[in-house]
Amino acid sequence: MIIRHNLDQVQERIYDAAHRASRLPEEIKMVAVTKNVSSEIIKEAIDWGVSRLGENRVQEFLQKYPELPTGTEWHLIGHLQTNKVKKVIGKVALIHSLDRWSLAEEISRAAMKNDIVARVLVQVNVAGEETKHGLSLAEAEDFIASTVRLPGLDVRGLMTIAPWTKNPEEVRPVFRQLKELARRIESSRIGATMEYLSMGMSGDFEVAIEEGANLVRIGTAIFGEK
Ligand SMILES: *Cc1c(COP(=O)(O)O)cnc(C)c1O
């Protein structure tokens, strides 16, 4: 029951944030982040209407994948090693963490081999934190311009992880800069569709929504601290 309660609360907070920004709440999709959460508990969340799950580790994803209903939409949100690409291609709806050229090439190769188009987001390390993966704001545009030429790979938008903070207002500029980058890319001649802005986690998703997020990745606020 706690899961249901938490889901209701998160949904309400998403609605309120959308309204504050004069946006339609339906525009905002929630990915329930299930790292360290058992398949048993995840099933409960699915029963209460969750349809998108996010995992950050390939190993854990592969373990849960066969245990959960086939209609589940999986998102890979964590750092992806090149040698693990083969294992996830065709199984995940969206990879949020494309952060280097060798990975783009490997995803392209694996997608072509499987006769699919892999949908990906480019991860941007907006704040330039050393502990985080992702391209810098300065690199992202040229990188995306190159990736559009790779077959089997479809860049659908951008993702960022904001620095940890107690006061989410402090990271508002991070979200704003990612949105600005998406606008720049859309209005350039690159030809990449910036459909998704994946930004906002349990501690900062309301601010992210106010700044234009349409994919929020929420773990703790649904499943509790682990
Ligand atoms: C764990 C994780 C989240 C969710 O974080 P919470 O603070 O628990 O909501 C979101 N994005 C990524 C990339 C994560 O690894």
PDBQT file of the ligand as one rigid body, heavy atoms in Angstrom, charges set to zero:
ROOT
HETATM    1  C1  LIG A 301      19.062   6.084  -9.243  1.00  0.00    +0.000 C 
HETATM    2  C2  LIG A 301      18.853   6.950 -10.404  1.00  0.00    +0.000 A 
HETATM    3  C3  LIG A 301      17.717   7.779 -10.491  1.00  0.00    +0.000 A 
HETATM    4  C4  LIG A 301      16.654   7.863  -9.420  1.00  0.00    +0.000 C 
HETATM    5  O1  LIG A 301      17.125   8.494  -8.287  1.00  0.00    +0.000 OA
HETATM    6  P1  LIG A 301      16.188   8.803  -7.033  1.00  0.00    +0.000 P 
HETATM    7  O2  LIG A 301      16.848   9.913  -6.348  1.00  0.00    +0.000 OA
HETATM    8  O3  LIG A 301      16.134   7.552  -6.234  1.00  0.00    +0.000 OA
HETATM    9  O4  LIG A 301      14.851   9.172  -7.571  1.00  0.00    +0.000 OA
HETATM   10  C5  LIG A 301      17.575   8.553 -11.635  1.00  0.00    +0.000 A 
HETATM   11  N1  LIG A 301      18.502   8.550 -12.617  1.00  0.00    +0.000 NA
HETATM   12  C6  LIG A 301      19.598   7.774 -12.572  1.00  0.00    +0.000 A 
HETATM   13  C7  LIG A 301      20.573   7.808 -13.687  1.00  0.00    +0.000 C 
HETATM   14  C8  LIG A 301      19.812   6.948 -11.451  1.00  0.00    +0.000 A 
HETATM   15  O5  LIG A 301      20.913   6.169 -11.408  1.00  0.00    +0.000 OA
ENDROOT
TORSDOF 0
